[in-house]
Amino acid sequence: MDFDTIRSSISNKTINSKMELFRDMLLLANNALIFYSKNTRQYKSALLMREIVTEKLRENGTFCTKSDIHANVDSKSMVLPVQDPSVKVRSVRS
């Protein structure tokens, strides 16, 4: 999941609601939190993005708590599509 995929989904009308957009934005943020190390700019940006999207969800009447979202990231049972969960992905940058 990336911003180009989200933009394409909006253009193709496969995202039909704010809830679907928020879902994809949270997926993007959560994927970044898993992929990047905690001390990177990308990780910190993903935290901020998740916080903003969560706040917008609350404003729109969706009852989503921080613990619900953190459970999705911290859960060891989380399986990412496309990636093998047994392989730890690292950035190509040194």
VENVENTA-V643114 format. One line per field, one symbol per residue. phi: phi as a letter, one per 30 degrees, with the letter a starting at -180 (. if undefined). A space follows every 50 residues. Layout:
phi=???
This chain:
phi=.bddddedddddidccadddddeddddddddddddcddccdddddddddd ddddddddddidcbceddddddddddddcddicdddcddbdddd
